[in-house]
Amino acid sequence: MLGLGGPGYGWLKATLSGKASDLRVIKVEGSGHFIAEEKPEATLGYLADFLK
């Protein structure tokens, strides 16, 4: 499971930690609540790495 977090990174990581055995949670620096719109290049990079 891949989780991308901005301001809610800590909450996201804590919430997902008990839900998945293979979890990757990444804090996207400089983003707000709309990560894909605010940091599209970073989002695509994280997704591409995850899907390899």
C-alpha distance matrix in Angstrom:
0.0 3.8 6.6 10.1 13.0 16.7 19.2 16.9 14.6 16.0 15.6 12.0 11.2 13.6 12.4 8.7 10.0 11.7 9.2 6.7 8.3 6.2 4.8 6.2 8.2 11.0 14.3 16.0 19.6 22.3 20.2 20.8 19.2 19.0 16.9 17.0 20.7 21.6 19.8 19.3 19.8 17.3 14.6 15.5 15.5 12.0 10.8 13.3 12.3 8.7 10.3 13.0
3.8 0.0 3.8 6.6 9.9 13.5 16.4 14.5 12.2 14.3 14.4 10.6 10.2 13.4 12.7 9.5 11.0 13.6 11.7 9.7 11.3 8.7 6.1 5.0 5.8 7.8 11.0 12.3 16.0 18.6 16.6 17.5 16.3 16.0 13.5 13.7 17.5 18.1 16.1 15.8 16.3 13.6 11.1 12.3 12.3 8.7 8.1 11.1 10.3 7.1 9.6 12.5
6.6 3.8 0.0 3.8 6.4 10.1 12.7 10.8 8.6 11.0 11.0 7.3 7.6 11.0 10.4 8.0 10.2 13.0 11.6 10.8 13.0 11.1 7.7 6.2 4.5 6.2 8.5 10.0 13.6 16.0 13.9 14.3 13.0 13.3 11.2 12.3 15.8 16.0 14.5 15.0 16.0 13.1 10.7 13.0 13.3 9.7 9.9 13.4 12.7 10.3 12.9 15.8
10.1 6.6 3.8 0.0 3.8 7.0 10.2 9.3 7.4 10.7 11.3 8.2 9.1 12.7 12.6 11.0 13.1 16.2 15.2 14.5 16.6 14.5 11.0 8.5 5.9 5.0 6.0 6.6 10.2 12.3 10.1 11.0 10.3 10.4 7.8 9.4 12.8 12.5 11.0 12.0 13.1 10.1 8.1 11.1 11.5 8.4 9.5 13.0 12.7 11.2 14.0 16.7
13.0 9.9 6.4 3.8 0.0 3.8 6.5 5.8 4.2 8.0 8.8 6.7 8.2 11.4 11.7 11.3 13.4 16.5 16.1 16.2 18.4 16.8 13.1 10.9 7.3 6.2 4.9 5.9 8.6 10.5 8.3 8.5 8.1 9.5 7.6 10.5 13.1 12.1 11.4 13.4 14.9 11.8 10.4 14.0 14.3 11.6 13.1 16.5 16.1 14.8 17.8 20.4
16.7 13.5 10.1 7.0 3.8 0.0 3.8 5.4 5.4 8.9 10.1 9.2 11.0 13.8 14.4 14.6 16.6 19.7 19.6 19.8 22.1 20.5 16.7 14.3 10.7 8.7 5.8 5.4 6.6 7.5 5.3 5.4 6.3 8.3 6.9 10.6 12.1 10.3 10.3 13.1 14.8 12.0 11.4 15.2 15.6 13.5 15.4 18.7 18.4 17.7 20.6 23.1
19.2 16.4 12.7 10.2 6.5 3.8 0.0 3.8 5.6 7.9 8.9 9.5 11.5 13.4 14.3 15.5 17.3 20.2 20.5 21.4 23.7 22.6 18.8 16.8 13.0 11.5 8.4 8.7 8.7 8.9 7.4 6.0 6.9 10.1 9.9 13.7 14.7 12.7 13.4 16.4 18.3 15.6 15.1 18.9 19.3 17.2 19.1 22.4 22.0 21.2 24.2 26.7
16.9 14.5 10.8 9.3 5.8 5.4 3.8 0.0 3.8 5.6 5.4 6.0 8.6 10.1 10.6 12.1 14.1 16.7 17.0 18.2 20.8 20.2 16.5 15.0 11.3 11.0 8.9 10.2 11.4 12.2 10.3 8.7 7.9 11.2 11.1 14.5 16.1 14.9 15.4 17.9 19.8 17.0 15.8 19.5 20.0 17.3 18.8 22.3 21.8 20.3 23.2 25.9
14.6 12.2 8.6 7.4 4.2 5.4 5.6 3.8 0.0 3.8 5.5 5.0 6.1 8.5 9.8 10.5 11.9 15.0 15.6 16.2 18.3 17.3 13.5 11.8 8.0 7.6 5.8 8.4 9.9 12.0 10.6 10.3 10.2 12.7 11.4 14.7 16.9 15.5 15.0 17.4 18.7 15.4 14.5 18.0 17.9 14.9 16.7 20.1 19.0 17.6 20.8 23.2
16.0 14.3 11.0 10.7 8.0 8.9 7.9 5.6 3.8 0.0 3.8 5.5 5.3 6.2 8.5 10.1 10.7 13.5 15.0 16.0 17.9 17.6 14.1 13.0 9.5 10.1 8.7 11.8 12.8 14.9 14.0 13.5 13.3 16.2 15.2 18.4 20.6 19.2 18.8 21.2 22.3 19.0 18.1 21.5 21.2 18.0 19.8 23.0 21.6 20.0 23.3 25.5
15.6 14.4 11.0 11.3 8.8 10.1 8.9 5.4 5.5 3.8 0.0 3.8 5.5 5.2 6.0 8.5 10.0 12.1 13.2 15.0 17.5 17.7 14.3 14.0 10.8 12.1 11.2 13.8 15.3 17.0 15.4 14.1 12.9 15.9 15.5 18.6 20.8 19.9 19.9 22.1 23.7 20.6 19.1 22.4 22.6 19.4 20.5 24.0 23.0 20.9 23.8 26.4
12.0 10.6 7.3 8.2 6.7 9.2 9.5 6.0 5.0 5.5 3.8 0.0 3.8 5.5 5.2 6.0 8.3 10.8 11.0 12.3 15.0 14.8 11.3 10.9 7.9 9.6 9.6 12.2 14.5 16.5 14.4 13.6 12.0 14.3 13.5 16.0 18.7 18.3 17.9 19.6 21.1 18.1 16.2 19.3 19.6 16.2 17.0 20.5 19.6 17.4 20.1 22.9
11.2 10.2 7.6 9.1 8.2 11.0 11.5 8.6 6.1 5.3 5.5 3.8 0.0 3.8 5.5 5.4 5.9 9.2 10.1 10.8 12.8 12.5 9.1 8.8 6.1 8.5 9.3 12.6 14.9 17.5 16.1 16.0 15.1 17.1 15.7 18.1 21.0 20.3 19.4 21.0 21.9 18.5 17.0 19.9 19.5 15.9 17.1 20.3 18.7 16.4 19.5 21.8
13.6 13.4 11.0 12.7 11.4 13.8 13.4 10.1 8.5 6.2 5.2 5.5 3.8 0.0 3.8 5.7 5.4 7.6 9.6 11.3 13.3 14.1 11.2 11.9 9.8 12.3 12.7 16.1 18.0 20.4 19.1 18.4 17.3 19.7 18.8 21.3 24.1 23.4 22.8 24.5 25.6 22.3 20.7 23.6 23.3 19.7 20.7 23.9 22.3 19.8 22.8 25.1
12.4 12.7 10.4 12.6 11.7 14.4 14.3 10.6 9.8 8.5 6.0 5.2 5.5 3.8 0.0 3.8 5.7 6.6 7.4 10.0 12.8 13.9 11.2 12.5 10.7 13.5 14.3 17.1 19.5 21.6 19.6 18.6 16.7 18.9 18.4 20.6 23.3 23.2 22.9 24.2 25.7 22.7 20.5 23.3 23.5 19.9 20.2 23.6 22.5 19.6 22.1 24.8
8.7 9.5 8.0 11.0 11.3 14.6 15.5 12.1 10.5 10.1 8.5 6.0 5.4 5.7 3.8 0.0 3.8 5.5 5.1 6.6 9.6 10.3 7.7 9.4 8.4 11.8 13.6 16.3 19.2 21.6 19.6 19.1 17.2 18.8 17.7 19.4 22.6 22.7 21.9 22.7 23.9 20.9 18.6 20.9 21.1 17.3 17.4 20.6 19.3 16.3 18.7 21.3
10.0 11.0 10.2 13.1 13.4 16.6 17.3 14.1 11.9 10.7 10.0 8.3 5.9 5.4 5.7 3.8 0.0 3.8 5.6 6.3 7.9 9.2 7.1 9.2 8.9 12.5 14.4 17.7 20.3 23.1 21.6 21.5 20.1 21.8 20.4 22.1 25.4 25.2 24.0 25.0 25.8 22.5 20.6 22.8 22.4 18.5 19.0 21.8 19.9 17.0 19.7 21.8
11.7 13.6 13.0 16.2 16.5 19.7 20.2 16.7 15.0 13.5 12.1 10.8 9.2 7.6 6.6 5.5 3.8 0.0 3.8 6.1 7.9 10.5 9.5 12.3 12.5 16.1 18.0 21.2 23.9 26.5 24.8 24.3 22.6 24.3 23.2 24.8 28.0 28.2 27.2 28.0 28.9 25.8 23.7 25.7 25.5 21.7 21.7 24.5 22.8 19.6 21.8 23.9
9.2 11.7 11.6 15.2 16.1 19.6 20.5 17.0 15.6 15.0 13.2 11.0 10.1 9.6 7.4 5.1 5.6 3.8 0.0 3.8 7.0 9.3 8.6 11.7 12.2 15.9 18.2 20.9 24.0 26.5 24.4 23.9 21.7 23.0 21.9 23.0 26.4 27.0 26.0 26.4 27.5 24.6 22.1 23.8 24.0 20.2 19.6 22.5 21.2 17.7 19.4 21.9
6.7 9.7 10.8 14.5 16.2 19.8 21.4 18.2 16.2 16.0 15.0 12.3 10.8 11.3 10.0 6.6 6.3 6.1 3.8 0.0 3.8 5.6 5.7 9.3 11.0 14.7 17.6 20.2 23.4 26.2 24.3 24.4 22.5 23.3 21.7 22.5 26.1 26.7 25.2 25.3 25.9 23.1 20.7 22.0 21.8 18.1 17.4 19.8 18.3 14.8 16.4 18.6
8.3 11.3 13.0 16.6 18.4 22.1 23.7 20.8 18.3 17.9 17.5 15.0 12.8 13.3 12.8 9.6 7.9 7.9 7.0 3.8 0.0 3.8 6.0 9.7 12.2 15.8 18.9 21.7 24.8 27.9 26.4 26.9 25.4 26.1 24.1 24.8 28.5 28.9 27.1 27.1 27.2 24.3 22.2 23.2 22.5 18.9 18.4 20.3 18.2 14.9 16.5 18.0
6.2 8.7 11.1 14.5 16.8 20.5 22.6 20.2 17.3 17.6 17.7 14.8 12.5 14.1 13.9 10.3 9.2 10.5 9.3 5.6 3.8 0.0 3.8 6.9 10.1 13.4 16.9 19.3 22.6 25.7 24.4 25.3 24.1 24.4 22.0 22.5 26.2 26.6 24.4 24.2 24.0 21.2 19.3 20.0 19.0 15.5 15.1 16.7 14.5 11.3 13.1 14.4
4.8 6.1 7.7 11.0 13.1 16.7 18.8 16.5 13.5 14.1 14.3 11.3 9.1 11.2 11.2 7.7 7.1 9.5 8.6 5.7 6.0 3.8 0.0 3.8 6.4 9.9 13.3 15.8 19.0 22.2 20.8 21.6 20.5 21.0 18.7 19.5 23.2 23.3 21.3 21.5 21.5 18.5 16.6 17.9 17.0 13.3 13.4 15.6 13.5 10.4 13.0 14.8
6.2 5.0 6.2 8.5 10.9 14.3 16.8 15.0 11.8 13.0 14.0 10.9 8.8 11.9 12.5 9.4 9.2 12.3 11.7 9.3 9.7 6.9 3.8 0.0 3.8 6.5 10.1 12.6 15.7 19.0 17.8 19.1 18.6 18.9 16.2 17.1 20.7 20.5 18.2 18.6 18.3 15.1 13.6 15.1 13.9 10.1 11.0 13.2 10.9 8.5 11.8 13.4
8.2 5.8 4.5 5.9 7.3 10.7 13.0 11.3 8.0 9.5 10.8 7.9 6.1 9.8 10.7 8.4 8.9 12.5 12.2 11.0 12.2 10.1 6.4 3.8 0.0 3.8 6.8 9.6 12.7 15.8 14.6 15.7 15.3 16.1 13.5 15.1 18.5 17.9 16.0 17.0 17.2 13.8 12.4 14.8 13.9 10.2 11.6 14.5 12.6 10.7 14.1 16.1
11.0 7.8 6.2 5.0 6.2 8.7 11.5 11.0 7.6 10.1 12.1 9.6 8.5 12.3 13.5 11.8 12.5 16.1 15.9 14.7 15.8 13.4 9.9 6.5 3.8 0.0 3.8 6.2 9.2 12.5 11.8 13.6 13.9 14.5 11.5 13.3 16.4 15.3 13.0 14.5 14.4 10.7 10.2 12.8 11.6 8.4 10.8 13.5 11.8 10.9 14.5 16.3
14.3 11.0 8.5 6.0 4.9 5.8 8.4 8.9 5.8 8.7 11.2 9.6 9.3 12.7 14.3 13.6 14.4 18.0 18.2 17.6 18.9 16.9 13.3 10.1 6.8 3.8 0.0 3.8 6.0 9.2 8.9 10.7 11.8 12.9 10.1 12.8 15.3 13.4 11.7 14.0 14.3 10.7 10.7 14.0 13.1 10.5 13.3 16.0 14.7 14.3 17.7 19.5
16.0 12.3 10.0 6.6 5.9 5.4 8.7 10.2 8.4 11.8 13.8 12.2 12.6 16.1 17.1 16.3 17.7 21.2 20.9 20.2 21.7 19.3 15.8 12.6 9.6 6.2 3.8 0.0 3.8 6.5 6.0 8.7 10.3 10.7 7.5 10.1 12.1 10.0 8.0 10.7 11.0 7.7 8.2 11.7 11.2 9.5 12.3 14.9 14.3 14.5 17.6 19.5
19.6 16.0 13.6 10.2 8.6 6.6 8.7 11.4 9.9 12.8 15.3 14.5 14.9 18.0 19.5 19.2 20.3 23.9 24.0 23.4 24.8 22.6 19.0 15.7 12.7 9.2 6.0 3.8 0.0 3.8 5.6 8.7 11.4 12.2 9.6 12.4 13.5 10.5 9.0 12.4 12.5 9.5 11.1 14.5 13.7 12.6 15.7 17.9 17.3 17.9 21.1 22.6
22.3 18.6 16.0 12.3 10.5 7.5 8.9 12.2 12.0 14.9 17.0 16.5 17.5 20.4 21.6 21.6 23.1 26.5 26.5 26.2 27.9 25.7 22.2 19.0 15.8 12.5 9.2 6.5 3.8 0.0 3.8 6.9 10.3 10.9 9.1 12.0 12.0 8.5 8.1 11.9 12.6 10.6 12.2 15.5 15.4 14.9 17.6 19.9 19.8 20.6 23.4 25.1
20.2 16.6 13.9 10.1 8.3 5.3 7.4 10.3 10.6 14.0 15.4 14.4 16.1 19.1 19.6 19.6 21.6 24.8 24.4 24.3 26.4 24.4 20.8 17.8 14.6 11.8 8.9 6.0 5.6 3.8 0.0 3.7 6.8 7.2 5.6 8.9 9.1 6.0 6.5 10.1 11.9 10.0 10.4 14.0 14.7 13.9 16.0 18.7 19.1 19.3 21.9 24.1
20.8 17.5 14.3 11.0 8.5 5.4 6.0 8.7 10.3 13.5 14.1 13.6 16.0 18.4 18.6 19.1 21.5 24.3 23.9 24.4 26.9 25.3 21.6 19.1 15.7 13.6 10.7 8.7 8.7 6.9 3.7 0.0 3.8 5.6 6.1 9.7 9.5 7.3 9.2 12.3 14.7 13.1 12.7 16.3 17.5 16.4 17.9 21.0 21.6 21.2 23.7 26.3
19.2 16.3 13.0 10.3 8.1 6.3 6.9 7.9 10.2 13.3 12.9 12.0 15.1 17.3 16.7 17.2 20.1 22.6 21.7 22.5 25.4 24.1 20.5 18.6 15.3 13.9 11.8 10.3 11.4 10.3 6.8 3.8 0.0 3.8 5.9 9.0 9.2 8.6 10.6 12.8 15.8 14.3 12.8 16.3 18.1 16.6 17.4 20.8 21.6 20.7 22.8 25.9
19.0 16.0 13.3 10.4 9.5 8.3 10.1 11.2 12.7 16.2 15.9 14.3 17.1 19.7 18.9 18.8 21.8 24.3 23.0 23.3 26.1 24.4 21.0 18.9 16.1 14.5 12.9 10.7 12.2 10.9 7.2 5.6 3.8 0.0 3.8 5.7 5.6 6.0 8.3 9.8 13.2 12.4 10.6 13.7 16.0 15.1 15.5 18.7 20.1 19.5 21.1 24.2
16.9 13.5 11.2 7.8 7.6 6.9 9.9 11.1 11.4 15.2 15.5 13.5 15.7 18.8 18.4 17.7 20.4 23.2 21.9 21.7 24.1 22.0 18.7 16.2 13.5 11.5 10.1 7.5 9.6 9.1 5.6 6.1 5.9 3.8 0.0 3.8 5.5 5.1 5.5 7.2 10.1 8.8 7.2 10.6 12.4 11.5 12.3 15.4 16.6 16.3 18.2 21.0
17.0 13.7 12.3 9.4 10.5 10.6 13.7 14.5 14.7 18.4 18.6 16.0 18.1 21.3 20.6 19.4 22.1 24.8 23.0 22.5 24.8 22.5 19.5 17.1 15.1 13.3 12.8 10.1 12.4 12.0 8.9 9.7 9.0 5.7 3.8 0.0 3.8 5.7 5.5 4.9 8.3 8.3 5.8 8.2 11.0 10.8 10.7 13.5 15.5 15.3 16.5 19.4
20.7 17.5 15.8 12.8 13.1 12.1 14.7 16.1 16.9 20.6 20.8 18.7 21.0 24.1 23.3 22.6 25.4 28.0 26.4 26.1 28.5 26.2 23.2 20.7 18.5 16.4 15.3 12.1 13.5 12.0 9.1 9.5 9.2 5.6 5.5 3.8 0.0 3.8 5.8 5.6 9.4 10.3 8.9 10.9 13.7 14.1 14.2 16.6 18.8 18.9 20.0 22.7
21.6 18.1 16.0 12.5 12.1 10.3 12.7 14.9 15.5 19.2 19.9 18.3 20.3 23.4 23.2 22.7 25.2 28.2 27.0 26.7 28.9 26.6 23.3 20.5 17.9 15.3 13.4 10.0 10.5 8.5 6.0 7.3 8.6 6.0 5.1 5.7 3.8 0.0 3.8 6.1 9.0 9.2 9.1 11.8 13.7 14.1 15.1 17.5 19.0 19.6 21.2 23.6
19.8 16.1 14.5 11.0 11.4 10.3 13.4 15.4 15.0 18.8 19.9 17.9 19.4 22.8 22.9 21.9 24.0 27.2 26.0 25.2 27.1 24.4 21.3 18.2 16.0 13.0 11.7 8.0 9.0 8.1 6.5 9.2 10.6 8.3 5.5 5.5 5.8 3.8 0.0 3.8 5.7 5.5 6.1 8.7 10.1 10.8 12.3 14.3 15.6 16.6 18.4 20.4
19.3 15.8 15.0 12.0 13.4 13.1 16.4 17.9 17.4 21.2 22.1 19.6 21.0 24.5 24.2 22.7 25.0 28.0 26.4 25.3 27.1 24.2 21.5 18.6 17.0 14.5 14.0 10.7 12.4 11.9 10.1 12.3 12.8 9.8 7.2 4.9 5.6 6.1 3.8 0.0 3.8 5.5 5.0 6.1 8.5 10.0 10.5 12.1 14.3 15.3 16.4 18.5
19.8 16.3 16.0 13.1 14.9 14.8 18.3 19.8 18.7 22.3 23.7 21.1 21.9 25.6 25.7 23.9 25.8 28.9 27.5 25.9 27.2 24.0 21.5 18.3 17.2 14.4 14.3 11.0 12.5 12.6 11.9 14.7 15.8 13.2 10.1 8.3 9.4 9.0 5.7 3.8 0.0 3.8 5.4 5.2 6.2 8.7 10.0 10.5 12.4 14.3 15.4 16.8
17.3 13.6 13.1 10.1 11.8 12.0 15.6 17.0 15.4 19.0 20.6 18.1 18.5 22.3 22.7 20.9 22.5 25.8 24.6 23.1 24.3 21.2 18.5 15.1 13.8 10.7 10.7 7.7 9.5 10.6 10.0 13.1 14.3 12.4 8.8 8.3 10.3 9.2 5.5 5.5 3.8 0.0 3.8 5.5 5.0 6.2 8.6 9.8 10.6 12.3 14.3 15.7
14.6 11.1 10.7 8.1 10.4 11.4 15.1 15.8 14.5 18.1 19.1 16.2 17.0 20.7 20.5 18.6 20.6 23.7 22.1 20.7 22.2 19.3 16.6 13.6 12.4 10.2 10.7 8.2 11.1 12.2 10.4 12.7 12.8 10.6 7.2 5.8 8.9 9.1 6.1 5.0 5.4 3.8 0.0 3.8 5.4 5.3 6.2 8.6 10.0 10.6 12.3 14.5
15.5 12.3 13.0 11.1 14.0 15.2 18.9 19.5 18.0 21.5 22.4 19.3 19.9 23.6 23.3 20.9 22.8 25.7 23.8 22.0 23.2 20.0 17.9 15.1 14.8 12.8 14.0 11.7 14.5 15.5 14.0 16.3 16.3 13.7 10.6 8.2 10.9 11.8 8.7 6.1 5.2 5.5 3.8 0.0 3.8 5.5 5.1 6.0 8.6 9.8 10.5 12.4
15.5 12.3 13.3 11.5 14.3 15.6 19.3 20.0 17.9 21.2 22.6 19.6 19.5 23.3 23.5 21.1 22.4 25.5 24.0 21.8 22.5 19.0 17.0 13.9 13.9 11.6 13.1 11.2 13.7 15.4 14.7 17.5 18.1 16.0 12.4 11.0 13.7 13.7 10.1 8.5 6.2 5.0 5.4 3.8 0.0 3.8 5.4 5.2 6.2 8.6 10.0 10.9
12.0 8.7 9.7 8.4 11.6 13.5 17.2 17.3 14.9 18.0 19.4 16.2 15.9 19.7 19.9 17.3 18.5 21.7 20.2 18.1 18.9 15.5 13.3 10.1 10.2 8.4 10.5 9.5 12.6 14.9 13.9 16.4 16.6 15.1 11.5 10.8 14.1 14.1 10.8 10.0 8.7 6.2 5.3 5.5 3.8 0.0 3.8 5.5 5.2 6.1 8.7 10.3
10.8 8.1 9.9 9.5 13.1 15.4 19.1 18.8 16.7 19.8 20.5 17.0 17.1 20.7 20.2 17.4 19.0 21.7 19.6 17.4 18.4 15.1 13.4 11.0 11.6 10.8 13.3 12.3 15.7 17.6 16.0 17.9 17.4 15.5 12.3 10.7 14.2 15.1 12.3 10.5 10.0 8.6 6.2 5.1 5.4 3.8 0.0 3.8 5.4 5.0 6.1 8.7
13.3 11.1 13.4 13.0 16.5 18.7 22.4 22.3 20.1 23.0 24.0 20.5 20.3 23.9 23.6 20.6 21.8 24.5 22.5 19.8 20.3 16.7 15.6 13.2 14.5 13.5 16.0 14.9 17.9 19.9 18.7 21.0 20.8 18.7 15.4 13.5 16.6 17.5 14.3 12.1 10.5 9.8 8.6 6.0 5.2 5.5 3.8 0.0 3.8 5.5 5.3 6.4
12.3 10.3 12.7 12.7 16.1 18.4 22.0 21.8 19.0 21.6 23.0 19.6 18.7 22.3 22.5 19.3 19.9 22.8 21.2 18.3 18.2 14.5 13.5 10.9 12.6 11.8 14.7 14.3 17.3 19.8 19.1 21.6 21.6 20.1 16.6 15.5 18.8 19.0 15.6 14.3 12.4 10.6 10.0 8.6 6.2 5.2 5.4 3.8 0.0 3.8 5.5 5.5
8.7 7.1 10.3 11.2 14.8 17.7 21.2 20.3 17.6 20.0 20.9 17.4 16.4 19.8 19.6 16.3 17.0 19.6 17.7 14.8 14.9 11.3 10.4 8.5 10.7 10.9 14.3 14.5 17.9 20.6 19.3 21.2 20.7 19.5 16.3 15.3 18.9 19.6 16.6 15.3 14.3 12.3 10.6 9.8 8.6 6.1 5.0 5.5 3.8 0.0 3.8 5.6
10.3 9.6 12.9 14.0 17.8 20.6 24.2 23.2 20.8 23.3 23.8 20.1 19.5 22.8 22.1 18.7 19.7 21.8 19.4 16.4 16.5 13.1 13.0 11.8 14.1 14.5 17.7 17.6 21.1 23.4 21.9 23.7 22.8 21.1 18.2 16.5 20.0 21.2 18.4 16.4 15.4 14.3 12.3 10.5 10.0 8.7 6.1 5.3 5.5 3.8 0.0 3.8
13.0 12.5 15.8 16.7 20.4 23.1 26.7 25.9 23.2 25.5 26.4 22.9 21.8 25.1 24.8 21.3 21.8 23.9 21.9 18.6 18.0 14.4 14.8 13.4 16.1 16.3 19.5 19.5 22.6 25.1 24.1 26.3 25.9 24.2 21.0 19.4 22.7 23.6 20.4 18.5 16.8 15.7 14.5 12.4 10.9 10.3 8.7 6.4 5.5 5.6 3.8 0.0
